[in-house]
């Protein structure tokens, strides 16, 4: 399934001015990278995958439309899947994108 181009444009608008911004197609979606680290992925299945501090994962999973990211039956520590409905509002989208960009920015550049 192709990722949501409109959502990708909205995320790109939020991330595109970051130093070291790049994007790559992967996981059936579009990964937004900051200094070589994935920050946010616009998923082919809809919504987002957001990179977060693993210590914050459990708290963030309790937010509406958020859940632990699972790939191939295994939970991915430090990643949250955000439902498409939780990305409709610009403020909600910006909050999730800021979290991903913020955490990716703490990681060493690749």
Biopython code that builds the backbone (N, CA, C, O; Angstrom):
import numpy as np
from Bio.PDB.StructureBuilder import StructureBuilder

atoms = [
    (1, "UNK", "N", (0.853, -1.176, 0.000)),
    (1, "UNK", "CA", (0.000, 0.000, 0.000)),
    (1, "UNK", "C", (0.902, 1.244, 0.000)),
    (1, "UNK", "O", (1.899, 1.284, 0.721)),
    (2, "UNK", "N", (0.566, 2.223, -0.780)),
    (2, "UNK", "CA", (1.322, 3.471, -0.845)),
    (2, "UNK", "C", (0.998, 4.345, 0.357)),
    (2, "UNK", "O", (-0.112, 4.314, 0.888)),
    (3, "UNK", "N", (1.975, 5.116, 0.770)),
    (3, "UNK", "CA", (1.757, 6.018, 1.902)),
    (3, "UNK", "C", (0.910, 7.214, 1.464)),
    (3, "UNK", "O", (0.781, 7.496, 0.273)),
    (4, "UNK", "N", (0.346, 7.899, 2.432)),
    (4, "UNK", "CA", (-0.516, 9.054, 2.222)),
    (4, "UNK", "C", (0.339, 10.263, 1.827)),
    (4, "UNK", "O", (1.053, 10.821, 2.661)),
    (5, "UNK", "N", (0.265, 10.661, 0.569)),
    (5, "UNK", "CA", (1.080, 11.779, 0.051)),
    (5, "UNK", "C", (0.760, 13.096, 0.759)),
    (5, "UNK", "O", (1.660, 13.895, 1.019)),
    (6, "UNK", "N", (-0.516, 13.325, 1.072)),
    (6, "UNK", "CA", (-0.890, 14.563, 1.770)),
    (6, "UNK", "C", (-0.271, 14.610, 3.163)),
    (6, "UNK", "O", (0.246, 15.644, 3.587)),
    (7, "UNK", "N", (-0.327, 13.488, 3.869)),
    (7, "UNK", "CA", (0.288, 13.424, 5.186)),
    (7, "UNK", "C", (1.798, 13.610, 5.070)),
    (7, "UNK", "O", (2.403, 14.303, 5.888)),
    (8, "UNK", "N", (2.403, 12.999, 4.066)),
    (8, "UNK", "CA", (3.844, 13.158, 3.855)),
    (8, "UNK", "C", (4.196, 14.625, 3.627)),
    (8, "UNK", "O", (5.193, 15.111, 4.160)),
    (9, "UNK", "N", (3.395, 15.327, 2.848)),
    (9, "UNK", "CA", (3.641, 16.758, 2.610)),
    (9, "UNK", "C", (3.539, 17.565, 3.904)),
    (9, "UNK", "O", (4.334, 18.474, 4.143)),
    (10, "UNK", "N", (2.561, 17.228, 4.729)),
    (10, "UNK", "CA", (2.386, 17.941, 6.007)),
    (10, "UNK", "C", (3.571, 17.680, 6.940)),
    (10, "UNK", "O", (4.057, 18.596, 7.604)),
    (11, "UNK", "N", (4.032, 16.432, 6.985)),
    (11, "UNK", "CA", (5.190, 16.101, 7.819)),
    (11, "UNK", "C", (6.442, 16.766, 7.257)),
    (11, "UNK", "O", (7.240, 17.329, 8.007)),
    (12, "UNK", "N", (6.611, 16.702, 5.953)),
    (12, "UNK", "CA", (7.763, 17.332, 5.295)),
    (12, "UNK", "C", (7.825, 18.823, 5.613)),
    (12, "UNK", "O", (8.908, 19.368, 5.827)),
    (13, "UNK", "N", (6.684, 19.475, 5.642)),
    (13, "UNK", "CA", (6.618, 20.898, 5.969)),
    (13, "UNK", "C", (7.140, 21.153, 7.390)),
    (13, "UNK", "O", (7.771, 22.178, 7.648)),
    (14, "UNK", "N", (6.875, 20.227, 8.298)),
    (14, "UNK", "CA", (7.307, 20.378, 9.686)),
    (14, "UNK", "C", (8.777, 20.018, 9.886)),
    (14, "UNK", "O", (9.453, 20.616, 10.724)),
    (15, "UNK", "N", (9.274, 19.051, 9.127)),
    (15, "UNK", "CA", (10.632, 18.538, 9.327)),
    (15, "UNK", "C", (11.632, 19.138, 8.352)),
    (15, "UNK", "O", (12.823, 19.210, 8.657)),
    (16, "UNK", "N", (11.176, 19.564, 7.203)),
    (16, "UNK", "CA", (12.049, 19.942, 6.102)),
    (16, "UNK", "C", (13.082, 21.013, 6.378)),
    (16, "UNK", "O", (14.068, 21.111, 5.648)),
    (17, "UNK", "N", (12.889, 21.811, 7.399)),
    (17, "UNK", "CA", (13.852, 22.880, 7.697)),
    (17, "UNK", "C", (14.930, 22.436, 8.685)),
    (17, "UNK", "O", (15.840, 23.205, 8.997)),
    (18, "UNK", "N", (14.833, 21.211, 9.173)),
    (18, "UNK", "CA", (15.810, 20.699, 10.140)),
    (18, "UNK", "C", (17.165, 20.508, 9.469)),
    (18, "UNK", "O", (17.247, 20.113, 8.306)),
    (19, "UNK", "N", (18.214, 20.792, 10.212)),
    (19, "UNK", "CA", (19.574, 20.559, 9.727)),
    (19, "UNK", "C", (19.759, 19.072, 9.499)),
    (19, "UNK", "O", (19.422, 18.263, 10.364)),
    (20, "UNK", "N", (20.287, 18.708, 8.356)),
    (20, "UNK", "CA", (20.541, 17.310, 8.047)),
    (20, "UNK", "C", (19.303, 16.529, 7.661)),
    (20, "UNK", "O", (19.293, 15.303, 7.761)),
    (21, "UNK", "N", (18.242, 17.226, 7.214)),
    (21, "UNK", "CA", (17.002, 16.547, 6.818)),
    (21, "UNK", "C", (17.206, 15.763, 5.524)),
    (21, "UNK", "O", (17.869, 16.222, 4.594)),
    (22, "UNK", "N", (16.620, 14.576, 5.492)),
    (22, "UNK", "CA", (16.595, 13.747, 4.292)),
    (22, "UNK", "C", (15.358, 12.863, 4.397)),
    (22, "UNK", "O", (14.784, 12.713, 5.476)),
    (23, "UNK", "N", (14.959, 12.294, 3.299)),
    (23, "UNK", "CA", (13.843, 11.348, 3.329)),
    (23, "UNK", "C", (14.173, 10.166, 2.450)),
    (23, "UNK", "O", (14.848, 10.301, 1.429)),
    (24, "UNK", "N", (13.686, 8.993, 2.860)),
    (24, "UNK", "CA", (13.947, 7.762, 2.120)),
    (24, "UNK", "C", (12.712, 6.881, 2.179)),
    (24, "UNK", "O", (12.036, 6.796, 3.204)),
    (25, "UNK", "N", (12.433, 6.235, 1.074)),
    (25, "UNK", "CA", (11.348, 5.258, 1.042)),
    (25, "UNK", "C", (11.836, 3.983, 1.715)),
    (25, "UNK", "O", (12.870, 3.428, 1.344)),
    (26, "UNK", "N", (11.086, 3.530, 2.701)),
    (26, "UNK", "CA", (11.389, 2.263, 3.378)),
    (26, "UNK", "C", (10.191, 1.811, 4.180)),
    (26, "UNK", "O", (9.303, 2.606, 4.487)),
    (27, "UNK", "N", (10.166, 0.539, 4.518)),
    (27, "UNK", "CA", (9.074, -0.050, 5.290)),
    (27, "UNK", "C", (7.725, 0.189, 4.621)),
    (27, "UNK", "O", (6.709, 0.247, 5.315)),
    (28, "UNK", "N", (7.680, 0.329, 3.300)),
    (28, "UNK", "CA", (6.428, 0.590, 2.612)),
    (28, "UNK", "C", (5.916, 1.998, 2.826)),
    (28, "UNK", "O", (4.765, 2.298, 2.509)),
    (29, "UNK", "N", (6.757, 2.861, 3.360)),
    (29, "UNK", "CA", (6.367, 4.238, 3.632)),
    (29, "UNK", "C", (7.486, 5.194, 3.281)),
    (29, "UNK", "O", (8.337, 4.894, 2.443)),
    (30, "UNK", "N", (7.481, 6.337, 3.921)),
    (30, "UNK", "CA", (8.474, 7.366, 3.668)),
    (30, "UNK", "C", (9.066, 7.798, 5.003)),
    (30, "UNK", "O", (8.372, 8.363, 5.848)),
    (31, "UNK", "N", (10.362, 7.524, 5.186)),
    (31, "UNK", "CA", (11.055, 7.871, 6.432)),
    (31, "UNK", "C", (11.630, 9.272, 6.321)),
    (31, "UNK", "O", (12.287, 9.613, 5.337)),
    (32, "UNK", "N", (11.377, 10.069, 7.331)),
    (32, "UNK", "CA", (11.949, 11.403, 7.445)),
    (32, "UNK", "C", (13.132, 11.286, 8.391)),
    (32, "UNK", "O", (12.984, 10.882, 9.544)),
    (33, "UNK", "N", (14.299, 11.642, 7.893)),
    (33, "UNK", "CA", (15.546, 11.460, 8.627)),
    (33, "UNK", "C", (16.103, 12.813, 9.072)),
    (33, "UNK", "O", (15.956, 13.823, 8.385)),
    (34, "UNK", "N", (16.740, 12.802, 10.233)),
    (34, "UNK", "CA", (17.446, 13.968, 10.745)),
    (34, "UNK", "C", (18.859, 13.517, 11.087)),
    (34, "UNK", "O", (19.053, 12.684, 11.972)),
    (35, "UNK", "N", (19.832, 14.061, 10.392)),
    (35, "UNK", "CA", (21.246, 13.709, 10.581)),
    (35, "UNK", "C", (21.469, 12.199, 10.459)),
    (35, "UNK", "O", (22.276, 11.621, 11.188)),
    (36, "UNK", "N", (20.746, 11.572, 9.532)),
    (36, "UNK", "CA", (20.910, 10.151, 9.271)),
    (36, "UNK", "C", (20.107, 9.231, 10.162)),
    (36, "UNK", "O", (20.162, 8.014, 9.986)),
    (37, "UNK", "N", (19.363, 9.769, 11.114)),
    (37, "UNK", "CA", (18.542, 8.972, 12.023)),
    (37, "UNK", "C", (17.068, 9.133, 11.675)),
    (37, "UNK", "O", (16.589, 10.248, 11.471)),
    (38, "UNK", "N", (16.351, 8.010, 11.610)),
    (38, "UNK", "CA", (14.916, 8.096, 11.365)),
    (38, "UNK", "C", (14.248, 8.821, 12.526)),
    (38, "UNK", "O", (14.521, 8.537, 13.692)),
    (39, "UNK", "N", (13.374, 9.755, 12.191)),
    (39, "UNK", "CA", (12.631, 10.505, 13.196)),
    (39, "UNK", "C", (11.141, 10.170, 13.119)),
    (39, "UNK", "O", (10.500, 9.903, 14.136)),
    (40, "UNK", "N", (10.602, 10.187, 11.900)),
    (40, "UNK", "CA", (9.174, 9.951, 11.659)),
    (40, "UNK", "C", (9.043, 9.181, 10.359)),
    (40, "UNK", "O", (9.747, 9.468, 9.391)),
    (41, "UNK", "N", (8.150, 8.211, 10.330)),
    (41, "UNK", "CA", (7.860, 7.466, 9.107)),
    (41, "UNK", "C", (6.378, 7.628, 8.797)),
    (41, "UNK", "O", (5.526, 7.358, 9.644)),
    (42, "UNK", "N", (6.077, 8.068, 7.581)),
    (42, "UNK", "CA", (4.697, 8.082, 7.095)),
    (42, "UNK", "C", (4.452, 6.666, 6.577)),
    (42, "UNK", "O", (5.038, 6.252, 5.577)),
    (43, "UNK", "N", (3.591, 5.937, 7.260)),
    (43, "UNK", "CA", (3.394, 4.516, 7.010)),
    (43, "UNK", "C", (2.526, 4.234, 5.786)),
    (43, "UNK", "O", (1.569, 4.953, 5.502)),
    (44, "UNK", "N", (2.878, 3.187, 5.081)),
    (44, "UNK", "CA", (2.054, 2.724, 3.981)),
    (44, "UNK", "C", (0.694, 2.250, 4.455)),
    (44, "UNK", "O", (-0.285, 2.326, 3.712)),
    (45, "UNK", "N", (0.624, 1.765, 5.678)),
    (45, "UNK", "CA", (-0.632, 1.298, 6.261)),
    (45, "UNK", "C", (-1.450, 2.437, 6.854)),
    (45, "UNK", "O", (-2.537, 2.213, 7.387)),
    (46, "UNK", "N", (-0.931, 3.660, 6.763)),
    (46, "UNK", "CA", (-1.616, 4.831, 7.302)),
    (46, "UNK", "C", (-1.011, 5.288, 8.606)),
    (46, "UNK", "O", (-0.474, 4.491, 9.376)),
    (47, "UNK", "N", (-1.103, 6.570, 8.842)),
    (47, "UNK", "CA", (-0.581, 7.133, 10.082)),
    (47, "UNK", "C", (0.927, 7.237, 10.078)),
    (47, "UNK", "O", (1.566, 7.290, 9.028)),
    (48, "UNK", "N", (1.481, 7.264, 11.279)),
    (48, "UNK", "CA", (2.911, 7.488, 11.458)),
    (48, "UNK", "C", (3.544, 6.425, 12.332)),
    (48, "UNK", "O", (2.870, 5.745, 13.105)),
    (49, "UNK", "N", (4.847, 6.296, 12.193)),
    (49, "UNK", "CA", (5.706, 5.672, 13.184)),
    (49, "UNK", "C", (6.597, 6.801, 13.677)),
    (49, "UNK", "O", (7.219, 7.492, 12.871)),
    (50, "UNK", "N", (6.667, 6.996, 14.983)),
    (50, "UNK", "CA", (7.417, 8.109, 15.555)),
    (50, "UNK", "C", (8.485, 7.563, 16.488)),
    (50, "UNK", "O", (8.209, 6.734, 17.355)),
    (51, "UNK", "N", (9.710, 8.040, 16.298)),
    (51, "UNK", "CA", (10.809, 7.641, 17.177)),
    (51, "UNK", "C", (10.736, 8.449, 18.461)),
    (51, "UNK", "O", (10.630, 9.675, 18.431)),
    (52, "UNK", "N", (10.794, 7.756, 19.580)),
    (52, "UNK", "CA", (10.686, 8.413, 20.885)),
    (52, "UNK", "C", (11.723, 7.826, 21.837)),
    (52, "UNK", "O", (12.293, 6.765, 21.583)),
    (53, "UNK", "N", (11.952, 8.527, 22.920)),
    (53, "UNK", "CA", (12.816, 8.021, 23.975)),
    (53, "UNK", "C", (12.176, 6.739, 24.514)),
    (53, "UNK", "O", (11.023, 6.769, 24.944)),
    (54, "UNK", "N", (12.897, 5.619, 24.501)),
    (54, "UNK", "CA", (12.303, 4.370, 24.992)),
    (54, "UNK", "C", (11.753, 4.485, 26.418)),
    (54, "UNK", "O", (10.789, 3.802, 26.765)),
    (55, "UNK", "N", (12.348, 5.327, 27.228)),
    (55, "UNK", "CA", (11.868, 5.507, 28.600)),
    (55, "UNK", "C", (10.495, 6.180, 28.644)),
    (55, "UNK", "O", (9.799, 6.090, 29.655)),
    (56, "UNK", "N", (10.100, 6.852, 27.564)),
    (56, "UNK", "CA", (8.815, 7.544, 27.481)),
    (56, "UNK", "C", (7.738, 6.729, 26.757)),
    (56, "UNK", "O", (6.572, 7.122, 26.727)),
    (57, "UNK", "N", (8.134, 5.597, 26.178)),
    (57, "UNK", "CA", (7.211, 4.822, 25.335)),
    (57, "UNK", "C", (5.906, 4.479, 26.027)),
    (57, "UNK", "O", (4.830, 4.715, 25.477)),
    (58, "UNK", "N", (5.989, 3.935, 27.205)),
    (58, "UNK", "CA", (4.780, 3.488, 27.891)),
    (58, "UNK", "C", (3.813, 4.642, 28.136)),
    (58, "UNK", "O", (2.605, 4.493, 27.949)),
    (59, "UNK", "N", (4.338, 5.786, 28.553)),
    (59, "UNK", "CA", (3.494, 6.961, 28.794)),
    (59, "UNK", "C", (2.839, 7.429, 27.490)),
    (59, "UNK", "O", (1.654, 7.762, 27.472)),
    (60, "UNK", "N", (3.612, 7.451, 26.406)),
    (60, "UNK", "CA", (3.087, 7.932, 25.128)),
    (60, "UNK", "C", (2.074, 6.967, 24.515)),
    (60, "UNK", "O", (1.159, 7.396, 23.812)),
    (61, "UNK", "N", (2.229, 5.690, 24.771)),
    (61, "UNK", "CA", (1.278, 4.698, 24.258)),
    (61, "UNK", "C", (-0.121, 4.904, 24.833)),
    (61, "UNK", "O", (-1.099, 4.435, 24.252)),
    (62, "UNK", "N", (-0.227, 5.590, 25.950)),
    (62, "UNK", "CA", (-1.517, 5.848, 26.580)),
    (62, "UNK", "C", (-2.277, 6.991, 25.919)),
    (62, "UNK", "O", (-3.454, 7.202, 26.215)),
    (63, "UNK", "N", (-1.620, 7.732, 25.030)),
    (63, "UNK", "CA", (-2.294, 8.848, 24.356)),
    (63, "UNK", "C", (-3.273, 8.324, 23.304)),
    (63, "UNK", "O", (-3.063, 7.248, 22.745)),
    (64, "UNK", "N", (-4.337, 9.079, 23.034)),
    (64, "UNK", "CA", (-5.319, 8.643, 22.027)),
    (64, "UNK", "C", (-4.673, 8.404, 20.664)),
    (64, "UNK", "O", (-3.929, 9.244, 20.157)),
    (65, "UNK", "N", (-4.971, 7.251, 20.085)),
    (65, "UNK", "CA", (-4.478, 6.920, 18.753)),
    (65, "UNK", "C", (-3.052, 6.415, 18.710)),
    (65, "UNK", "O", (-2.511, 6.203, 17.625)),
    (66, "UNK", "N", (-2.426, 6.216, 19.861)),
    (66, "UNK", "CA", (-1.038, 5.759, 19.915)),
    (66, "UNK", "C", (-0.971, 4.328, 20.431)),
    (66, "UNK", "O", (-1.784, 3.904, 21.252)),
    (67, "UNK", "N", (0.014, 3.600, 19.930)),
    (67, "UNK", "CA", (0.247, 2.243, 20.413)),
    (67, "UNK", "C", (1.698, 1.865, 20.139)),
    (67, "UNK", "O", (2.378, 2.506, 19.338)),
    (68, "UNK", "N", (2.155, 0.831, 20.803)),
    (68, "UNK", "CA", (3.517, 0.351, 20.559)),
    (68, "UNK", "C", (3.631, -0.097, 19.106)),
    (68, "UNK", "O", (2.698, -0.679, 18.553)),
    (69, "UNK", "N", (4.766, 0.175, 18.498)),
    (69, "UNK", "CA", (5.016, -0.289, 17.137)),
    (69, "UNK", "C", (5.463, -1.742, 17.193)),
    (69, "UNK", "O", (6.346, -2.101, 17.971)),
    (70, "UNK", "N", (4.845, -2.573, 16.362)),
    (70, "UNK", "CA", (5.189, -3.987, 16.278)),
    (70, "UNK", "C", (5.539, -4.292, 14.829)),
    (70, "UNK", "O", (4.762, -4.004, 13.919)),
    (71, "UNK", "N", (6.711, -4.876, 14.623)),
    (71, "UNK", "CA", (7.121, -5.297, 13.280)),
    (71, "UNK", "C", (7.500, -6.767, 13.338)),
    (71, "UNK", "O", (8.291, -7.187, 14.183)),
    (72, "UNK", "N", (6.921, -7.543, 12.426)),
    (72, "UNK", "CA", (7.162, -8.983, 12.357)),
    (72, "UNK", "C", (6.918, -9.660, 13.701)),
    (72, "UNK", "O", (7.644, -10.568, 14.104)),
    (73, "UNK", "N", (5.873, -9.191, 14.382)),
    (73, "UNK", "CA", (5.468, -9.786, 15.634)),
    (73, "UNK", "C", (6.276, -9.363, 16.852)),
    (73, "UNK", "O", (6.034, -9.847, 17.958)),
    (74, "UNK", "N", (7.237, -8.460, 16.655)),
    (74, "UNK", "CA", (8.079, -8.025, 17.772)),
    (74, "UNK", "C", (7.892, -6.541, 18.034)),
    (74, "UNK", "O", (7.917, -5.731, 17.107)),
    (75, "UNK", "N", (7.701, -6.181, 19.317)),
    (75, "UNK", "CA", (7.605, -4.751, 19.633)),
    (75, "UNK", "C", (8.946, -4.066, 19.396)),
    (75, "UNK", "O", (10.002, -4.632, 19.677)),
    (76, "UNK", "N", (8.892, -2.856, 18.881)),
    (76, "UNK", "CA", (10.102, -2.069, 18.618)),
    (76, "UNK", "C", (10.225, -0.997, 19.700)),
    (76, "UNK", "O", (9.480, -0.017, 19.703)),
    (77, "UNK", "N", (11.164, -1.192, 20.610)),
    (77, "UNK", "CA", (11.380, -0.209, 21.673)),
    (77, "UNK", "C", (11.738, 1.138, 21.068)),
    (77, "UNK", "O", (12.545, 1.222, 20.142)),
    (78, "UNK", "N", (11.133, 2.187, 21.599)),
    (78, "UNK", "CA", (11.455, 3.527, 21.141)),
    (78, "UNK", "C", (10.701, 3.980, 19.906)),
    (78, "UNK", "O", (11.047, 4.995, 19.302)),
    (79, "UNK", "N", (9.668, 3.232, 19.525)),
    (79, "UNK", "CA", (8.841, 3.610, 18.382)),
    (79, "UNK", "C", (7.377, 3.528, 18.772)),
    (79, "UNK", "O", (6.949, 2.582, 19.434)),
    (80, "UNK", "N", (6.610, 4.531, 18.354)),
    (80, "UNK", "CA", (5.167, 4.578, 18.599)),
    (80, "UNK", "C", (4.466, 4.644, 17.246)),
    (80, "UNK", "O", (4.875, 5.406, 16.370)),
    (81, "UNK", "N", (3.409, 3.847, 17.073)),
    (81, "UNK", "CA", (2.563, 3.935, 15.887)),
    (81, "UNK", "C", (1.401, 4.859, 16.224)),
    (81, "UNK", "O", (0.744, 4.696, 17.252)),
    (82, "UNK", "N", (1.156, 5.822, 15.357)),
    (82, "UNK", "CA", (0.097, 6.809, 15.559)),
    (82, "UNK", "C", (-0.950, 6.602, 14.462)),
    (82, "UNK", "O", (-0.635, 6.673, 13.274)),
    (83, "UNK", "N", (-2.184, 6.348, 14.867)),
    (83, "UNK", "CA", (-3.285, 6.118, 13.927)),
    (83, "UNK", "C", (-3.518, 7.343, 13.042)),
    (83, "UNK", "O", (-3.258, 8.468, 13.468)),
    (84, "UNK", "N", (-4.004, 7.139, 11.816)),
    (84, "UNK", "CA", (-4.291, 8.269, 10.935)),
    (84, "UNK", "C", (-5.216, 9.313, 11.564)),
    (84, "UNK", "O", (-5.018, 10.512, 11.366)),
    (85, "UNK", "N", (-6.227, 8.866, 12.324)),
    (85, "UNK", "CA", (-7.170, 9.814, 12.932)),
    (85, "UNK", "C", (-6.489, 10.743, 13.935)),
    (85, "UNK", "O", (-6.970, 11.849, 14.178)),
    (86, "UNK", "N", (-5.379, 10.303, 14.516)),
    (86, "UNK", "CA", (-4.658, 11.118, 15.488)),
    (86, "UNK", "C", (-3.672, 12.074, 14.820)),
    (86, "UNK", "O", (-2.922, 12.775, 15.498)),
    (87, "UNK", "N", (-3.678, 12.100, 13.480)),
    (87, "UNK", "CA", (-2.785, 12.979, 12.712)),
    (87, "UNK", "C", (-3.562, 14.034, 11.926)),
    (87, "UNK", "O", (-2.963, 14.843, 11.219)),
    (88, "UNK", "N", (-4.873, 14.031, 12.043)),
    (88, "UNK", "CA", (-5.708, 14.947, 11.255)),
    (88, "UNK", "C", (-5.507, 16.396, 11.689)),
    (88, "UNK", "O", (-5.321, 17.279, 10.852)),
    (89, "UNK", "N", (-5.544, 16.636, 12.981)),
    (89, "UNK", "CA", (-5.391, 17.986, 13.520)),
    (89, "UNK", "C", (-3.925, 18.422, 13.397)),
    (89, "UNK", "O", (-3.020, 17.671, 13.759)),
    (90, "UNK", "N", (-3.696, 19.638, 12.885)),
    (90, "UNK", "CA", (-2.326, 20.123, 12.691)),
    (90, "UNK", "C", (-1.530, 20.155, 13.985)),
    (90, "UNK", "O", (-0.344, 19.826, 13.986)),
    (91, "UNK", "N", (-2.160, 20.546, 15.088)),
    (91, "UNK", "CA", (-1.448, 20.612, 16.373)),
    (91, "UNK", "C", (-1.050, 19.212, 16.848)),
    (91, "UNK", "O", (0.046, 19.029, 17.378)),
    (92, "UNK", "N", (-1.924, 18.230, 16.664)),
    (92, "UNK", "CA", (-1.594, 16.855, 17.058)),
    (92, "UNK", "C", (-0.443, 16.322, 16.207)),
    (92, "UNK", "O", (0.493, 15.716, 16.727)),
    (93, "UNK", "N", (-0.520, 16.550, 14.903)),
    (93, "UNK", "CA", (0.549, 16.102, 14.013)),
    (93, "UNK", "C", (1.872, 16.758, 14.411)),
    (93, "UNK", "O", (2.894, 16.079, 14.511)),
    (94, "UNK", "N", (1.858, 18.056, 14.636)),
    (94, "UNK", "CA", (3.084, 18.770, 15.005)),
    (94, "UNK", "C", (3.656, 18.228, 16.310)),
    (94, "UNK", "O", (4.874, 18.111, 16.448)),
    (95, "UNK", "N", (2.798, 17.900, 17.263)),
    (95, "UNK", "CA", (3.271, 17.364, 18.542)),
    (95, "UNK", "C", (4.004, 16.041, 18.340)),
    (95, "UNK", "O", (5.074, 15.831, 18.911)),
    (96, "UNK", "N", (3.432, 15.144, 17.524)),
    (96, "UNK", "CA", (4.081, 13.859, 17.270)),
    (96, "UNK", "C", (5.373, 14.037, 16.470)),
    (96, "UNK", "O", (6.391, 13.422, 16.785)),
    (97, "UNK", "N", (5.330, 14.863, 15.456)),
    (97, "UNK", "CA", (6.533, 15.085, 14.644)),
    (97, "UNK", "C", (7.633, 15.706, 15.493)),
    (97, "UNK", "O", (8.792, 15.303, 15.391)),
    (98, "UNK", "N", (7.292, 16.671, 16.320)),
    (98, "UNK", "CA", (8.285, 17.303, 17.193)),
    (98, "UNK", "C", (8.932, 16.286, 18.126)),
    (98, "UNK", "O", (10.132, 16.358, 18.393)),
    (99, "UNK", "N", (8.149, 15.352, 18.615)),
    (99, "UNK", "CA", (8.709, 14.307, 19.481)),
    (99, "UNK", "C", (9.735, 13.463, 18.727)),
    (99, "UNK", "O", (10.820, 13.184, 19.237)),
    (100, "UNK", "N", (9.380, 13.064, 17.516)),
    (100, "UNK", "CA", (10.302, 12.247, 16.727)),
    (100, "UNK", "C", (11.567, 12.992, 16.359)),
    (100, "UNK", "O", (12.670, 12.461, 16.492)),
    (101, "UNK", "N", (11.411, 14.217, 15.900)),
    (101, "UNK", "CA", (12.568, 15.039, 15.519)),
    (101, "UNK", "C", (13.422, 15.346, 16.746)),
    (101, "UNK", "O", (14.651, 15.304, 16.688)),
    (102, "UNK", "N", (12.758, 15.654, 17.851)),
    (102, "UNK", "CA", (13.485, 15.964, 19.074)),
    (102, "UNK", "C", (14.334, 14.806, 19.551)),
    (102, "UNK", "O", (15.492, 14.991, 19.926)),
    (103, "UNK", "N", (13.757, 13.598, 19.538)),
    (103, "UNK", "CA", (14.533, 12.460, 20.007)),
    (103, "UNK", "C", (15.629, 12.095, 19.003)),
    (103, "UNK", "O", (16.760, 11.820, 19.404)),
    (104, "UNK", "N", (15.318, 12.089, 17.726)),
    (104, "UNK", "CA", (16.335, 11.781, 16.715)),
    (104, "UNK", "C", (17.500, 12.762, 16.813)),
    (104, "UNK", "O", (18.647, 12.392, 16.563)),
    (105, "UNK", "N", (17.209, 14.005, 17.175)),
    (105, "UNK", "CA", (18.258, 15.017, 17.315)),
    (105, "UNK", "C", (19.215, 14.758, 18.460)),
    (105, "UNK", "O", (20.307, 15.325, 18.493)),
    (106, "UNK", "N", (18.819, 13.903, 19.410)),
    (106, "UNK", "CA", (19.705, 13.581, 20.539)),
    (106, "UNK", "C", (20.674, 12.447, 20.198)),
    (106, "UNK", "O", (21.617, 12.187, 20.946)),
    (107, "UNK", "N", (20.442, 11.778, 19.073)),
    (107, "UNK", "CA", (21.260, 10.641, 18.691)),
    (107, "UNK", "C", (22.476, 11.106, 17.892)),
    (107, "UNK", "O", (22.427, 12.139, 17.225)),
    (108, "UNK", "N", (23.576, 10.336, 17.962)),
    (108, "UNK", "CA", (24.754, 10.711, 17.167)),
    (108, "UNK", "C", (24.433, 10.682, 15.671)),
    (108, "UNK", "O", (23.702, 9.811, 15.201)),
    (109, "UNK", "N", (24.978, 11.626, 14.946)),
    (109, "UNK", "CA", (24.758, 11.672, 13.495)),
    (109, "UNK", "C", (25.364, 10.430, 12.853)),
    (109, "UNK", "O", (26.382, 9.908, 13.309)),
    (110, "UNK", "N", (24.714, 9.969, 11.782)),
    (110, "UNK", "CA", (25.227, 8.807, 11.043)),
    (110, "UNK", "C", (25.864, 9.272, 9.758)),
    (110, "UNK", "O", (26.360, 8.454, 8.984)),
]
sb = StructureBuilder()
sb.init_structure("model")
sb.init_model(0)
sb.init_chain("A")
sb.init_seg("    ")
for serial, (resi, resn, name, xyz) in enumerate(atoms, 1):
    if name == "N":
        sb.init_residue(resn, " ", resi, " ")
    sb.init_atom(name, np.array(xyz, "f"), 0.0, 1.0, " ", f" {name:<3s}", serial, name[0])
structure = sb.get_structure()
